[in-house]
């Protein structure tokens, strides 16, 4: 009998708000290629079909929840009603084997599918409210924090994308280590393997003698774009032919534009807003450097995309970035929130062509061999198989109850260091020019 997974995600292409949509899309596509029947139930998006099959993945968009809602929390609640309507209709005709819920905004739907139908529930936590907001300060944040806890509590296994997130969930929610599996995000290097008129596109944004520093991501405080702007005057004083291209939208955009004006660098900074996926691939390939200055970053998929595009990356040391950006090997890492450290690293790469080339080569090999979606889908399906074996021993009534301790010996997809090693890695603050070590190499399961 063909195995069937229900993916619950509040965003899915072309509805792209953050990195979650791309992760779910690529993971679903690769799973479909292995023979799994993959159904994604997600929020509606203008101009899209209610049901379509793309790359072998069945996509169901909630078109029934059109009633006005007074606030964000109510909208999320109504979305979950819609997700359940569609998911239960599909399940009635072709029963699912397992449910995979991505982040708190689909927690209620996943919980009901588990308790009501006896389906095992796996959750992926892509980020936490406490991490994004540097703590829990308001009633809304407390509500989101509780919903995150609820999802991790009800899930049989919880997938996170970095060692940092592994430690964060243990600390925030008291999750046992053997309930958490680290499976990194990935990218597709082949997506960047195409020909186009690079010079013509580059000429639209920069003069032929200029070097392009690229940022891609949401314009929100935790992404640290303000740190990059603070670093820009010093960079320009030593490398005056530098052009900054900033891609993305968000609530912080107007403040960032005001900051650029205040610093007197507005003529060297291009805010490009939203860029389509196809155009974004080209933008990567005209850059001389990709910068990820995040203050909070559970993983940092943009850094992987830069590496796949064969562009040297400079990142902060926030969160999961240090899992795969090895200082002076696959990129340069800097103090999170420190504009001087960030500026020093950017100047080092822009001023040293040999270093830039070494970073490009080593980073590309790491992405191609380790952080690709085929490997990541395989590891995720291993988690499904383990959960289904355990669920089969308990039956639907047992599955619907609170998950027991794992009955099978945990076989994590990533070799984890000890808790002390994780804590030391989280506390380590590398600066440009100082070598650091990765907190753990990804290893295949035996």
C-alpha positions in Angstrom: 0.0 0.0 0.0 1.4 3.4 -1.0 2.4 5.6 2.0 0.6 9.0 2.1 1.7 12.1 4.1 -0.4 15.1 4.9 1.8 18.3 5.0 0.2 21.2 6.9 1.8 24.6 6.1 0.4 28.0 6.3 2.6 29.2 3.3 3.5 27.4 0.1 4.7 28.8 -3.2 3.7 31.2 -4.7 2.7 32.3 -1.2 6.1 33.0 0.2 6.6 35.0 3.3 9.8 33.4 4.7 11.9 30.4 4.2 9.3 27.9 5.4 7.4 27.9 2.0 10.5 26.9 0.0 11.5 24.3 2.6 8.1 22.6 2.5 8.0 22.8 -1.3 11.4 21.3 -1.9 10.9 18.6 0.7 7.5 17.6 -0.7 8.9 17.4 -4.2 11.8 15.1 -3.2 9.5 12.9 -1.2 7.1 12.5 -4.1 10.0 11.3 -6.2 10.7 8.4 -3.7 7.2 7.0 -4.2 5.3 8.7 -1.3 1.9 10.3 -2.1 2.4 13.8 -0.8 -0.6 16.1 -0.1 0.1 19.7 1.0 -2.9 21.6 2.6 -2.2 25.3 2.8 -3.6 28.8 2.9 -5.2 30.3 -0.2 -3.3 32.7 -2.5 -4.8 35.0 -5.2 -4.7 33.6 -8.7 -4.1 30.0 -7.6 -6.1 26.8 -8.2 -8.0 25.1 -5.3 -6.2 21.8 -6.2 -3.3 21.2 -8.5 -0.4 18.7 -8.9 3.0 20.3 -9.3 6.2 18.2 -9.4 4.1 15.2 -8.2 2.8 17.0 -5.1 -0.9 17.4 -4.6 -1.5 21.0 -3.4 -4.8 21.9 -1.7 -5.5 25.5 -1.0 -8.1 26.6 1.5 -10.7 28.6 -0.5 -13.6 28.2 2.0 -12.4 30.6 4.8 -13.5 33.9 3.3 -15.3 35.4 6.4 -13.7 38.6 7.8 -11.7 38.2 10.9 -11.0 40.9 13.6 -7.4 40.0 14.3 -4.4 37.8 13.5 -5.2 35.1 16.0 -8.7 34.7 14.8 -7.5 34.5 11.2 -5.1 31.6 12.2 -8.0 29.9 14.0 -10.2 30.1 10.9 -7.3 28.9 8.7 -7.1 25.8 10.9 -10.8 25.1 10.4 -10.2 25.3 6.6 -7.1 23.1 6.8 -9.2 20.5 8.6 -12.0 20.7 6.1 -9.7 19.9 3.2 -7.5 17.4 5.0 -10.5 15.3 6.3 -12.1 15.3 2.8 -8.9 13.9 1.3 -8.4 11.4 4.2 -12.0 10.1 3.8 -11.2 9.0 0.2 -7.5 8.1 0.6 -6.4 7.8 4.2 -3.2 9.4 5.2 -0.4 7.4 6.9 1.1 10.3 8.8 0.7 14.1 9.4 3.6 16.5 9.3 2.8 20.0 10.7 5.1 22.9 10.1 5.2 25.5 12.8 2.6 26.7 15.3 0.1 28.3 12.8 -1.1 24.8 11.8 -0.8 23.3 15.3 -4.6 22.9 15.9 -5.2 21.2 12.6 -2.4 18.7 13.3 -3.6 18.1 16.8 -7.1 17.3 15.7 -5.9 15.0 12.9 -3.9 13.1 15.5 -6.5 12.9 18.3 -9.6 12.6 16.1 -8.3 10.1 13.5 -5.4 8.4 15.3 -2.8 9.6 12.8 0.8 9.9 14.1 2.0 13.5 14.1 5.4 14.8 13.3 6.2 18.5 13.7 8.9 20.7 12.3 9.7 23.9 14.3 11.4 26.3 11.9 11.7 29.1 14.5 10.4 30.2 17.9 8.6 33.3 19.0 11.0 33.7 21.9 13.9 33.6 19.5 12.4 36.1 17.1 11.4 38.5 19.8 14.3 38.0 22.1 12.0 36.7 24.8 8.3 36.7 25.5 6.9 40.1 26.4 3.2 40.4 25.4 0.0 38.4 25.6 0.1 37.6 21.9 3.7 36.3 22.2 2.7 34.2 25.2 -0.1 32.7 23.2 2.2 31.9 20.3 4.8 30.5 22.7 2.1 28.2 24.2 1.0 27.0 20.8 4.5 26.1 19.9 4.8 24.2 23.1 1.5 22.4 22.4 2.7 21.3 18.9 5.9 19.9 20.3 4.1 18.2 23.1 1.6 16.5 20.9 4.1 15.5 18.2 5.6 12.1 18.2 8.9 13.4 16.9 10.0 17.1 16.5 12.4 18.0 13.6 14.6 21.1 13.8 17.1 22.4 11.3 20.1 23.1 13.4 22.0 22.3 16.6 21.1 25.7 17.9 17.4 25.0 17.5 17.9 21.6 19.2 19.2 23.3 22.3 16.6 26.1 22.1 13.7 23.7 22.2 15.1 21.7 25.0 15.5 25.0 27.0 12.2 26.6 26.1 9.8 23.6 26.2 11.6 21.0 28.2 11.6 18.6 25.3 13.6 15.4 25.9 16.6 15.1 23.6 15.5 11.8 22.1 12.3 13.4 20.8 14.2 16.0 18.7 15.9 15.2 15.4 18.2 17.6 13.7 17.7 17.6 9.9 19.2 20.7 8.2 17.5 22.6 5.4 19.0 22.4 1.9 19.2 23.9 -1.5 19.5 22.8 -5.1 22.8 23.8 -6.7 21.5 22.7 -10.1 18.9 25.5 -9.9 21.8 28.0 -10.4 23.2 26.1 -13.4 21.9 28.2 -16.3 23.2 30.7 -18.8 22.0 34.3 -19.0 23.4 37.7 -19.9 25.0 38.4 -16.5 26.5 41.7 -17.5 23.3 43.1 -18.8 21.5 42.4 -15.5 24.5 43.6 -13.5 24.5 46.9 -15.5 20.9 47.5 -14.2 22.1 47.8 -10.7 25.8 48.6 -10.6 28.6 50.1 -12.6 31.1 47.7 -14.2 33.8 48.6 -11.7 31.6 48.2 -8.6 31.5 45.2 -6.3 28.0 44.0 -5.3 27.1 43.1 -1.7 23.8 41.2 -1.6 21.3 40.7 1.2 18.2 38.6 0.7 15.5 38.2 3.4 12.7 39.8 5.3 13.1 43.4 6.3 12.5 42.7 10.0 14.7 43.6 13.0 15.9 40.1 13.8 17.5 39.8 10.3 20.0 42.5 11.2 19.9 44.6 8.0 20.4 47.7 10.3 23.8 46.2 11.3 24.8 45.9 7.7 23.8 49.5 7.1 25.8 50.6 10.1 28.8 48.9 8.7 28.4 50.4 5.2 30.1 53.8 5.8 33.3 52.2 6.9 33.2 49.7 4.1 32.7 52.5 1.6 35.5 54.5 3.1 37.9 51.7 2.2 36.1 50.2 -0.8 34.2 53.1 -2.3 33.2 51.1 -5.3 30.8 49.0 -3.3 27.1 48.6 -4.1 24.6 47.2 -1.7 21.5 45.3 -3.1 18.9 44.5 -0.5 16.1 42.2 -1.5 12.9 41.7 0.6 10.0 43.3 2.2 8.8 43.7 5.8 7.6 46.0 8.5 11.1 47.4 9.1 11.7 48.6 5.5 10.8 52.3 6.0 13.0 52.5 9.0 15.9 51.0 7.1 15.5 53.4 4.3 15.5 56.2 6.8 18.7 54.8 8.3 20.4 54.8 4.9 19.4 58.4 4.4 20.6 59.4 7.8 24.0 57.7 7.3 24.4 59.4 3.9 24.7 56.2 2.0 21.3 56.1 0.2 22.9 56.5 -3.2 25.0 53.3 -2.6 22.0 51.2 -1.4 19.3 49.7 -3.6 16.2 48.4 -1.9 14.8 46.0 -4.5 11.7 44.9 -2.6 10.1 41.6 -3.6 11.9 39.6 -6.3 10.4 36.6 -8.1 12.2 33.2 -7.6 13.5 33.2 -11.2 14.9 36.7 -10.9 16.4 36.0 -7.5 18.5 33.2 -8.9 20.0 35.7 -11.4 20.5 38.3 -8.7 22.6 35.9 -6.7 24.8 35.2 -9.7 25.7 38.9 -10.2 26.8 39.4 -6.6 30.4 39.5 -5.3 29.3 38.7 -1.8 26.2 37.5 0.1 25.8 38.9 3.6 23.5 37.4 6.3 23.8 39.7 9.3 21.1 38.1 11.4 20.5 38.7 15.1 18.3 35.5 15.3 18.6 32.8 12.7 17.4 29.2 13.3 19.2 28.0 10.2 19.9 30.6 7.4 18.9 29.1 4.1 19.9 32.3 2.2 23.5 31.5 3.1 23.1 28.0 1.5 21.7 29.6 -1.6 24.7 32.0 -1.8 27.0 29.0 -1.4 25.1 27.1 -4.1 25.4 30.1 -6.4 29.2 30.1 -5.9 29.2 33.4 -4.1 31.3 33.9 -1.0 29.2 34.5 2.2 29.7 36.6 5.3 27.4 35.8 8.1 26.8 36.5 11.8 27.3 33.8 14.3 23.6 33.7 15.2 21.8 30.5 15.7 22.2 27.7 13.1 24.5 29.6 10.7 27.6 28.2 12.4 26.4 24.7 11.7 27.5 25.0 8.1 29.4 28.3 7.7 32.8 27.3 8.8 34.9 30.4 9.4 37.6 31.0 6.8 36.6 27.7 5.0 33.1 28.0 3.7 32.5 31.6 4.6 33.4 34.2 7.3 31.5 34.5 10.5 31.2 37.6 12.7 29.8 38.8 16.0 26.0 39.0 15.7 25.0 42.7 16.1 28.5 44.0 15.8 28.8 46.3 12.7 32.6 46.6 13.1 33.1 42.8 13.0 30.7 42.5 10.0 32.4 45.4 8.1 35.9 43.8 8.7 34.8 40.5 7.2 33.2 42.1 4.2 36.3 44.2 3.6 38.4 41.1 3.9 36.5 39.2 1.2 36.1 42.2 -1.1 39.8 42.9 -0.9 41.2 39.4 -1.3 40.2 37.7 -4.5 42.2 34.5 -3.7 40.3 34.1 -0.4 37.0 34.7 -2.1 37.7 32.0 -4.7 38.7 29.5 -1.9 35.5 30.2 0.0 33.4 29.8 -3.2 34.9 26.4 -4.0 34.8 24.9 -0.5 31.3 26.1 0.2 29.9 24.8 -3.1 31.3 21.3 -2.5 29.7 21.2 1.0 26.3 22.2 -0.4 26.5 19.8 -3.3 27.5 16.8 -1.1 25.7 17.4 2.2 23.0 20.1 2.1 20.9 18.9 -0.9 17.2 18.1 -0.8 17.6 14.5 -1.9 19.6 13.6 1.2 17.4 15.7 3.5 14.2 14.1 2.2 15.8 10.6 2.8 16.5 11.6 6.4 13.0 12.9 6.9 11.4 9.7 5.5 13.6 7.8 8.0 11.9 9.7 10.8 8.5 8.8 9.3 9.3 5.1 9.0 10.5 5.0 12.6 7.3 6.8 13.8 5.1 4.5 11.7 6.8 1.4 13.2 6.1 2.6 16.7 2.6 3.7 15.9 1.8 0.3 14.4 2.5 -1.3 17.8 0.1 1.0 19.6 -2.9 1.2 17.1 -5.0 4.3 16.5 -6.2 4.7 20.1 -2.6 4.6 21.4 -1.5 7.1 18.7 -4.2 9.5 19.6 -2.9 9.7 23.2 0.1 11.6 24.4 3.2 10.1 22.7 5.2 7.7 24.9 8.9 7.6 25.1 10.3 6.2 21.8 10.0 2.4 21.7 12.8 2.2 19.1 16.3 3.3 19.8 16.7 6.8 18.5 18.9 7.1 15.4 19.4 10.8 14.8 20.1 11.9 11.3 22.8 14.2 12.6 25.6 13.3 15.0 25.0 15.6 18.0 27.7 16.7 20.3 27.1 16.6 24.0 25.1 19.2 25.8 28.2 20.9 27.1 29.6 21.1 23.6 26.4 22.6 22.3 26.4 25.2 25.1 30.0 26.1 24.3 29.2 26.5 20.6 26.3 28.7 21.4 28.5 30.9 23.6 31.4 31.0 21.1 31.7 34.4 19.4 34.1 34.2 16.4 35.4 37.3 14.7 36.7 37.8 11.2 40.2 36.3 10.9 39.8 33.8 13.8 39.3 30.2 12.8 36.5 28.3 14.5 35.3 24.7 14.2 31.9 23.5 13.2 29.7 22.2 16.1 29.3 18.8 14.4 29.6 17.3 11.0 26.5 15.8 9.4 26.8 12.0 9.1 24.7 9.5 7.2 22.8 7.0 9.2 24.2 3.5 9.2 
